[in-house]
Amino acid sequence: MYSLPDSVSLTKENKAQFFETVMQIDAWSIGGTLADTGIVVKSGDVEGREYKVIVAGNRGVSTVRKFVLGKHLYTLLVVTENTKLNNHAIEYFMESFKLKKK
């Protein structure tokens, strides 16, 4: 979880751009490449995005979910080998995380 500055106000229209920018930074920080533009996912009633990042040297894939609730940015992250990308344990872990609106 990361707390956003009070000056940041995210509307539905600019959340997608915010998530993409944050993901570009996250991918760069591990020497990876952002593989998609993110699919819409939910955590409880909170809508977010899921992305795939190809780890440097094609050594694996990072599955990342981002959610904003209030002034907090939540990130879920799993790194796997390329051959284990469709592992049900990844989906189970990601779906086990539920945000609740106040």
C-alpha positions as semicolon CSV with decimal commas, in nm:
position;residue;x (nm);y (nm);z (nm)
1;M;0,000;0,000;0,000
2;Y;0,121;0,348;-0,087
3;S;-0,045;0,666;0,042
4;L;-0,106;0,924;-0,227
5;P;-0,040;1,294;-0,162
6;D;-0,344;1,498;-0,064
7;S;-0,300;1,697;-0,384
8;V;-0,374;1,389;-0,598
9;S;-0,736;1,352;-0,696
10;L;-0,819;1,062;-0,925
11;T;-1,136;1,048;-1,126
12;K;-1,255;0,744;-1,314
13;E;-1,134;0,904;-1,639
14;N;-0,775;0,951;-1,530
15;K;-0,729;0,633;-1,321
16;A;-0,642;0,428;-1,630
17;Q;-0,366;0,675;-1,723
18;F;-0,242;0,684;-1,363
19;F;-0,223;0,302;-1,345
20;E;-0,042;0,281;-1,678
21;T;0,215;0,542;-1,573
22;V;0,276;0,366;-1,241
23;M;0,310;0,032;-1,422
24;Q;0,562;0,176;-1,669
25;I;0,772;0,284;-1,369
26;D;0,729;-0,054;-1,198
27;A;0,832;-0,241;-1,515
28;W;1,133;-0,015;-1,565
29;S;1,241;-0,063;-1,201
30;I;1,283;-0,440;-1,254
31;G;1,428;-0,406;-1,604
32;G;1,107;-0,550;-1,744
33;T;0,865;-0,465;-2,021
34;L;0,498;-0,386;-1,977
35;A;0,322;-0,650;-2,189
36;D;-0,033;-0,511;-2,202
37;T;-0,255;-0,212;-2,131
38;G;-0,425;-0,373;-1,833
39;I;-0,755;-0,550;-1,797
40;V;-1,026;-0,429;-1,561
41;V;-1,052;-0,639;-1,243
42;K;-1,234;-0,602;-0,913
43;S;-1,136;-0,642;-0,552
44;G;-1,463;-0,650;-0,364
45;D;-1,647;-0,345;-0,498
46;V;-1,330;-0,160;-0,600
47;E;-1,234;-0,156;-0,967
48;G;-0,869;-0,176;-1,064
49;R;-0,640;-0,304;-1,339
50;E;-0,428;-0,616;-1,390
51;Y;-0,108;-0,604;-1,593
52;K;0,159;-0,845;-1,711
53;V;0,526;-0,745;-1,702
54;I;0,788;-0,953;-1,882
55;V;1,088;-0,980;-1,648
56;A;1,425;-0,882;-1,798
57;G;1,583;-1,153;-2,011
58;N;1,244;-1,324;-2,046
59;R;1,316;-1,498;-1,713
60;G;0,955;-1,478;-1,596
61;V;0,631;-1,288;-1,587
62;S;0,502;-1,058;-1,318
63;T;0,125;-1,037;-1,273
64;V;0,034;-0,708;-1,106
65;R;-0,299;-0,572;-0,983
66;K;-0,342;-0,206;-0,889
67;F;-0,632;-0,050;-0,700
68;V;-0,698;0,300;-0,568
69;L;-0,927;0,346;-0,271
70;G;-0,938;0,692;-0,116
71;K;-0,580;0,817;-0,091
72;H;-0,424;0,469;-0,103
73;L;-0,274;0,277;-0,394
74;Y;-0,281;-0,099;-0,336
75;T;-0,057;-0,334;-0,533
76;L;-0,071;-0,714;-0,556
77;L;0,222;-0,880;-0,728
78;V;0,313;-1,236;-0,824
79;V;0,622;-1,337;-1,024
80;T;0,628;-1,674;-1,201
81;E;0,819;-1,863;-1,465
82;N;0,683;-1,814;-1,816
83;T;0,571;-2,176;-1,825
84;K;0,359;-2,134;-1,510
85;L;0,169;-1,823;-1,615
86;N;-0,174;-1,987;-1,617
87;N;-0,127;-2,133;-1,269
88;H;-0,457;-2,142;-1,073
89;A;-0,269;-2,052;-0,754
90;I;-0,201;-1,705;-0,899
91;E;-0,569;-1,645;-0,965
92;Y;-0,663;-1,785;-0,623
93;F;-0,418;-1,550;-0,449
94;M;-0,530;-1,246;-0,649
95;E;-0,898;-1,317;-0,589
96;S;-0,845;-1,370;-0,214
97;F;-0,768;-1,001;-0,169
98;K;-1,088;-0,798;-0,118
99;L;-1,105;-0,424;-0,059
100;K;-1,408;-0,280;0,116
101;K;-1,539;0,070;0,060
102;K;-1,606;0,265;0,377
